[in-house]
Amino acid sequence: MSTLSDVPETTVSGSPETTVAQSPTTVESALTDTRLRVVLLVQVNSGAEQRFLRAYDQLSQQVAAVPGHISDQLCQSIENPSQWLITSEWESAPPFLAWVDSPAHREMVKPFHGCVEDTRSLRFSILRETLTAGSAPVDVTTRGVDAALRVGDGLVRQALTFTVKSGSEDAVAKILADYASPQARVDETTRLSRTSVFMSGNRVVRAVEVKGDLTAALRYVARQPEIRAAEESLNPYLEEDRNLDDPSSAREFFARASLPVVHHMTAGGPRPAQGVHRHALLYPVKTGCGPAVASLLARQDELAVNKEMAAEQTPKTLLSSTIFQRDDIVVRLVDLAVPLDRNPAMAAGVSGRRAAAVLGRLLDLGADGAVIDLSMDIGQRRFLADCDMTPITDRESADH
């Protein structure tokens, strides 16, 4: 399934001082300790039910040993026997995300290939539950429902990351910058909203925003001939071989390339209609420190936005932040109302000496022998120069 989902570019006219309406602060995060409910909708091929059951029995035994897993259930529709539902409960989102994005998970689900026609995964934080008849709903969050409740902005975000062969970077950048965009409208409820592509060395990061159903949008994009042509043009340059005509090869590639959103926030208040600077920062994470880096950056961004809101600063400096993380790959996509070097500490994701010291211990700084102190302005600027990815294309729909 391709995720090169782009829409026609538009230019917003008007003076830089003009602002557009913006919703209250939006926070979407998987970095919580709230229990997680995962719902997997499955369409089983006719005649493959017994094979599907055997695959589920095997998977359920394996997943029971995964840290953070609590329970799961298998259900079959009483109206359509081909429709099945697998639900599972987890201690929180992070252990589930670590497992579902792992090679071990990809091996565990292989027995399902060939007996399942379609799947859709939904993930929910558990906020309240009713334990007995007549009892009031119980708050099952650790911080209270009000604190755990999140305000959405109607957009679903996802990213891919992959590497290309050394020496092919210019050719890859040209392909990703020059391909034709499909139409934004997917169906009555879903639209492609924005795609931003960045490169750093031979690594590509492609971030997409969809209004509506992400799965429907990705399937729509995969059918578009201009996108298929661009994907085929990339194939010779990829470090990892893939065959888009082979469902198994394509599935494996995009599973490994997936870079999930673990945290997003958008500052409330007016947003400049022009003069917004979008940057992607690729953090040089030490082995095993990816989750800790993502959590620290998420907390720092929330503190920075809350501080500006308390000071009633308009417009905000940090307009939005999206943190993508898989294993030790951490990318932070930020929209700033000022140039990147105007406020280097906020741009880098550190708002104080303590946070700078902690982040510095989690990152592999100064790979060329230079000493980078994230608590100092000069160190923050050097860090940004090293980690700021090169923008390749940034396309928005007209009604973004």
C-alpha positions as CSV (number, residue, x, y, z in Angstrom):
1,M,0.0,0.0,0.0
2,S,1.5,3.3,-1.1
3,T,1.4,6.3,1.2
4,L,2.7,8.9,-1.2
5,S,-0.5,10.8,-0.6
6,D,-0.3,14.3,-1.9
7,V,-2.7,17.0,-3.0
8,P,-2.5,20.0,-5.3
9,E,-0.3,22.8,-4.0
10,T,-2.0,26.1,-3.1
11,T,-0.7,29.4,-2.1
12,V,-2.5,31.4,0.5
13,S,-2.8,35.1,-0.4
14,G,-2.9,38.0,1.9
15,S,-0.5,39.8,4.2
16,P,1.6,38.0,6.8
17,E,-0.4,39.7,9.5
18,T,-3.6,38.0,8.4
19,T,-4.6,35.2,10.6
20,V,-7.0,32.2,10.2
21,A,-9.2,30.7,12.9
22,Q,-7.6,28.0,15.0
23,S,-9.2,25.6,17.5
24,P,-8.3,25.4,21.2
25,T,-5.1,23.6,22.0
26,T,-5.1,20.1,20.4
27,V,-3.2,17.3,22.1
28,E,-3.2,13.8,20.6
29,S,-0.8,11.4,22.3
30,A,0.1,7.7,22.7
31,L,2.6,8.6,25.4
32,T,0.2,8.0,28.3
33,D,-0.1,5.4,31.0
34,T,-3.9,5.1,30.3
35,R,-5.0,1.5,29.5
36,L,-5.4,0.9,25.8
37,R,-8.2,-0.9,23.8
38,V,-7.2,-2.2,20.4
39,V,-10.0,-3.2,18.0
40,L,-9.1,-5.1,14.8
41,L,-11.9,-5.5,12.2
42,V,-11.2,-8.5,10.0
43,Q,-12.8,-9.7,6.8
44,V,-12.0,-13.4,6.4
45,N,-12.0,-15.1,3.0
46,S,-14.8,-17.6,2.5
47,G,-13.7,-21.1,3.3
48,A,-10.7,-19.9,5.3
49,E,-12.4,-19.8,8.7
50,Q,-10.7,-22.8,10.2
51,R,-7.3,-21.6,9.0
52,F,-8.0,-18.2,10.5
53,L,-9.0,-19.8,13.8
54,R,-5.8,-21.8,14.0
55,A,-3.8,-18.6,13.2
56,Y,-5.6,-16.7,15.9
57,D,-5.0,-19.5,18.5
58,Q,-1.3,-19.4,17.7
59,L,-1.1,-15.6,17.9
60,S,-3.0,-15.4,21.1
61,Q,-0.6,-17.7,22.8
62,Q,2.4,-15.7,21.6
63,V,1.0,-12.3,22.4
64,A,0.1,-13.3,25.9
65,A,3.8,-13.3,26.7
66,V,4.3,-9.8,25.3
67,P,5.0,-7.2,28.1
68,G,2.0,-4.9,28.6
69,H,-0.6,-7.2,27.2
70,I,-3.6,-7.9,29.4
71,S,-6.2,-9.8,27.4
72,D,-7.8,-10.3,24.1
73,Q,-11.1,-11.6,22.6
74,L,-12.1,-13.1,19.2
75,C,-15.6,-12.3,18.0
76,Q,-17.6,-13.3,14.9
77,S,-20.5,-11.2,13.5
78,I,-24.0,-12.7,14.0
79,E,-25.0,-11.0,10.7
80,N,-22.1,-11.7,8.4
81,P,-20.0,-14.7,9.2
82,S,-17.1,-13.4,7.2
83,Q,-16.7,-10.4,9.5
84,W,-14.6,-11.0,12.6
85,L,-13.4,-8.8,15.5
86,I,-10.3,-9.1,17.6
87,T,-10.1,-6.9,20.6
88,S,-7.2,-6.6,23.0
89,E,-6.4,-4.7,26.1
90,W,-3.0,-3.3,27.0
91,E,-1.5,-1.6,30.1
92,S,-0.9,1.5,27.9
93,A,-0.1,2.4,24.3
94,P,3.7,2.4,24.3
95,P,4.2,-1.4,24.9
96,F,1.5,-2.1,22.2
97,L,3.2,0.3,19.7
98,A,6.6,-1.2,20.4
99,W,5.2,-4.7,19.7
100,V,3.1,-3.9,16.7
101,D,6.0,-2.2,14.9
102,S,8.5,-4.9,15.7
103,P,9.9,-7.7,13.5
104,A,8.4,-10.2,16.0
105,H,4.9,-8.9,15.3
106,R,5.4,-9.2,11.5
107,E,6.4,-12.9,12.0
108,M,3.5,-13.6,14.3
109,V,0.9,-12.3,11.8
110,K,2.2,-14.2,8.8
111,P,-0.1,-17.2,9.3
112,F,-3.0,-14.7,8.6
113,H,-1.8,-13.9,5.1
114,G,-3.9,-15.6,2.5
115,C,-6.9,-16.2,4.8
116,V,-7.8,-12.5,5.5
117,E,-9.1,-10.2,2.8
118,D,-9.1,-6.9,4.7
119,T,-8.3,-5.5,8.1
120,R,-8.7,-2.2,9.9
121,S,-7.1,-1.4,13.3
122,L,-8.6,1.1,15.7
123,R,-6.9,2.1,19.0
124,F,-8.6,3.8,22.0
125,S,-7.6,5.0,25.4
126,I,-9.9,3.6,28.1
127,L,-11.3,6.5,30.2
128,R,-14.3,5.1,32.1
129,E,-15.8,1.7,32.6
130,T,-19.0,0.4,34.4
131,L,-18.2,-2.7,36.5
132,T,-21.6,-3.8,37.8
133,A,-25.3,-3.1,36.9
134,G,-26.5,0.1,38.5
135,S,-23.0,1.4,39.4
136,A,-21.7,4.7,38.2
137,P,-19.0,4.7,35.5
138,V,-15.5,4.5,37.1
139,D,-12.7,6.7,36.1
140,V,-9.9,4.3,35.1
141,T,-7.3,6.9,34.1
142,T,-4.4,7.8,36.4
143,R,-4.7,11.6,35.9
144,G,-8.5,11.9,35.8
145,V,-10.7,12.0,32.8
146,D,-10.5,15.8,32.4
147,A,-6.7,15.6,32.2
148,A,-6.7,12.5,29.9
149,L,-9.4,13.9,27.6
150,R,-8.0,15.2,24.3
151,V,-9.3,17.7,21.8
152,G,-8.9,16.6,18.1
153,D,-8.5,18.7,15.0
154,G,-10.1,16.2,12.6
155,L,-6.8,15.3,11.0
156,V,-5.1,11.9,11.0
157,R,-1.3,11.8,10.7
158,Q,1.2,9.2,9.6
159,A,4.7,9.0,8.2
160,L,7.0,6.7,6.3
161,T,10.8,6.6,6.5
162,F,13.2,4.7,4.3
163,T,16.8,4.9,3.1
164,V,18.1,5.1,-0.5
165,K,21.4,4.1,-2.0
166,S,24.4,6.3,-1.4
167,G,24.8,8.7,-4.4
168,S,21.1,8.5,-5.4
169,E,19.9,11.3,-3.2
170,D,19.6,14.0,-5.9
171,A,17.7,11.6,-8.2
172,V,15.3,10.6,-5.4
173,A,14.8,14.2,-4.3
174,K,13.8,15.1,-7.9
175,I,11.3,12.2,-8.1
176,L,9.7,13.2,-4.8
177,A,9.6,16.9,-5.7
178,D,8.2,16.6,-9.3
179,Y,5.5,13.9,-9.3
180,A,2.0,14.9,-10.1
181,S,-0.4,15.2,-7.2
182,P,-3.8,13.3,-7.2
183,Q,-7.0,15.0,-6.5
184,A,-7.6,15.8,-2.8
185,R,-11.1,14.4,-2.5
186,V,-11.2,10.7,-1.7
187,D,-14.9,10.3,-0.9
188,E,-17.7,12.2,0.8
189,T,-15.9,12.1,4.2
190,T,-12.2,11.9,3.4
191,R,-9.8,14.3,1.9
192,L,-6.0,14.4,1.4
193,S,-4.9,17.4,3.4
194,R,-1.1,17.8,3.3
195,T,2.1,16.0,2.5
196,S,5.6,17.1,3.6
197,V,8.7,15.3,2.4
198,F,12.2,15.8,3.9
199,M,15.6,14.2,3.4
200,S,18.7,14.0,5.6
201,G,21.6,12.2,4.0
202,N,20.1,9.1,2.4
203,R,17.1,9.0,4.7
204,V,13.6,10.1,3.5
205,V,10.8,11.0,5.7
206,R,7.3,11.5,4.2
207,A,4.6,12.9,6.5
208,V,0.9,12.9,5.5
209,E,-2.2,14.5,7.0
210,V,-5.6,13.2,6.1
211,K,-9.0,14.5,7.0
212,G,-11.3,11.5,7.6
213,D,-10.4,7.9,7.1
214,L,-6.6,7.3,6.8
215,T,-7.0,3.8,5.5
216,A,-9.4,4.9,2.8
217,A,-7.1,7.7,1.8
218,L,-4.1,5.4,1.5
219,R,-6.0,2.9,-0.6
220,Y,-7.2,5.7,-2.9
221,V,-3.7,7.0,-3.3
222,A,-2.3,3.6,-4.1
223,R,-4.7,3.3,-7.1
224,Q,-3.7,6.6,-8.7
225,P,-1.4,6.1,-11.7
226,E,0.7,9.2,-11.0
227,I,1.6,7.8,-7.6
228,R,2.2,4.3,-8.8
229,A,4.6,5.8,-11.4
230,A,6.5,7.8,-8.8
231,E,6.8,4.7,-6.5
232,E,8.1,2.6,-9.4
233,S,10.6,5.3,-10.2
234,L,11.9,5.1,-6.6
235,N,12.4,1.3,-6.6
236,P,15.9,1.2,-8.2
237,Y,17.3,3.6,-5.6
238,L,15.9,2.0,-2.5
239,E,18.4,0.2,-0.1
240,E,15.7,-2.3,0.6
241,D,14.3,-4.1,-2.5
242,R,10.6,-4.2,-2.9
243,N,8.1,-5.4,-5.6
244,L,4.8,-3.5,-5.5
245,D,3.2,-6.2,-7.7
246,D,3.9,-8.7,-4.9
247,P,1.4,-8.1,-2.0
248,S,3.7,-9.7,0.5
249,S,6.8,-7.7,-0.6
250,A,4.8,-4.4,-0.5
251,R,3.3,-5.3,2.8
252,E,6.7,-6.0,4.4
253,F,8.3,-2.8,3.0
254,F,5.6,-0.5,4.2
255,A,5.4,-2.2,7.6
256,R,9.1,-1.6,8.1
257,A,8.9,1.9,6.8
258,S,6.0,2.9,9.0
259,L,6.8,5.8,11.4
260,P,3.8,6.2,13.7
261,V,2.7,9.4,15.4
262,V,3.2,9.2,19.2
263,H,2.3,12.8,20.0
264,H,0.8,15.8,18.4
265,M,-0.2,19.2,19.7
266,T,-1.5,22.3,18.0
267,A,-1.5,25.6,19.9
268,G,-4.8,27.4,20.3
269,G,-5.5,30.9,19.2
270,P,-5.0,32.6,15.9
271,R,-2.6,31.1,13.4
272,P,-0.7,33.2,10.8
273,A,-2.0,32.7,7.3
274,Q,1.5,33.2,6.0
275,G,5.0,33.1,7.3
276,V,4.7,29.7,8.9
277,H,8.0,27.8,8.9
278,R,7.7,23.9,8.8
279,H,10.8,21.9,9.8
280,A,11.5,18.3,10.4
281,L,14.2,17.5,12.9
282,L,15.8,14.0,12.9
283,Y,17.2,13.3,16.4
284,P,20.5,11.3,16.7
285,V,19.1,8.9,19.3
286,K,21.4,6.5,21.3
287,T,20.5,2.8,21.1
288,G,17.5,2.0,23.1
289,C,16.6,5.6,23.9
290,G,13.9,6.3,21.3
291,P,10.9,6.1,23.6
292,A,12.5,8.3,26.3
293,V,13.5,11.0,23.7
294,A,9.9,11.0,22.3
295,S,8.4,11.4,25.8
296,L,10.8,14.2,26.7
297,L,10.2,16.1,23.5
298,A,6.4,15.8,23.9
299,R,6.5,17.1,27.5
300,Q,8.8,20.0,26.5
301,D,6.5,21.0,23.7
302,E,3.5,21.0,26.0
303,L,5.3,23.1,28.5
304,A,6.4,25.6,25.8
305,V,2.9,26.0,24.4
306,N,1.3,26.3,27.9
307,K,3.8,29.0,28.9
308,E,3.0,31.1,25.8
309,M,-0.8,30.6,26.4
310,A,-0.4,31.7,30.1
311,A,1.4,34.8,28.9
312,E,-1.4,35.4,26.3
313,Q,1.3,35.6,23.6
314,T,-0.3,36.0,20.1
315,P,0.7,34.6,17.8
316,K,2.4,31.6,19.4
317,T,6.0,30.8,18.5
318,L,5.4,27.0,18.4
319,L,2.2,26.6,16.4
320,S,2.2,22.8,16.2
321,S,4.5,19.8,16.9
322,T,4.2,16.2,15.7
323,I,6.5,13.6,17.0
324,F,7.0,10.4,15.0
325,Q,8.9,7.5,16.6
326,R,9.7,3.9,15.9
327,D,12.4,2.2,17.9
328,D,15.3,4.7,17.8
329,I,14.1,6.8,14.9
330,V,12.6,10.0,16.2
331,V,11.4,12.8,14.0
332,R,9.8,16.0,15.3
333,L,7.8,18.0,12.7
334,V,7.2,21.6,13.9
335,D,5.4,24.6,12.5
336,L,6.9,27.8,13.8
337,A,5.7,31.4,13.5
338,V,9.3,32.5,13.4
339,P,12.5,31.3,11.6
340,L,14.1,28.3,13.2
341,D,17.0,30.2,14.7
342,R,14.9,32.9,16.3
343,N,14.2,30.7,19.3
344,P,16.7,27.8,19.1
345,A,15.8,26.3,22.5
346,M,12.1,25.9,21.6
347,A,13.0,24.8,18.1
348,A,15.2,22.1,19.5
349,G,12.7,21.0,22.1
350,V,14.4,22.0,25.3
351,S,13.0,24.7,27.6
352,G,15.5,24.6,30.4
353,R,19.0,23.5,31.5
354,R,17.7,20.3,33.1
355,A,15.8,19.2,30.0
356,A,18.8,20.1,27.9
357,A,21.0,17.9,30.1
358,V,18.6,14.9,30.0
359,L,18.1,15.2,26.2
360,G,21.9,15.5,25.7
361,R,22.4,12.2,27.6
362,L,19.9,10.4,25.3
363,L,21.3,11.7,22.1
364,D,24.6,10.9,20.2
365,L,25.8,14.4,19.9
366,G,29.0,15.6,18.3
367,A,29.6,12.6,16.1
368,D,32.4,14.5,14.3
369,G,34.1,15.1,17.6
370,A,32.6,18.5,18.4
371,V,31.1,19.1,21.8
372,I,27.5,20.2,21.7
373,D,25.9,21.6,24.9
374,L,22.1,21.9,24.4
375,S,21.8,24.2,27.4
376,M,23.8,26.9,25.5
377,D,22.6,29.0,22.6
378,I,25.6,28.1,20.4
379,G,25.1,24.4,21.1
380,Q,21.4,24.6,20.2
381,R,22.1,26.3,16.9
382,R,24.8,23.7,16.0
383,F,22.3,21.0,16.9
384,L,19.6,22.5,14.7
385,A,22.1,22.9,11.8
386,D,22.9,19.2,12.1
387,C,19.4,17.8,12.6
388,D,17.2,20.0,10.4
389,M,16.2,17.9,7.4
390,T,16.1,19.3,3.9
391,P,12.6,20.0,2.7
392,I,11.8,18.4,-0.7
393,T,8.1,19.2,-1.1
394,D,5.2,20.5,1.0
395,R,1.8,20.4,-0.6
396,E,-1.6,21.4,0.9
397,S,-5.1,21.1,-0.3
398,A,-7.0,24.3,-0.9
399,D,-9.2,23.9,2.2
400,H,-6.4,22.7,4.6
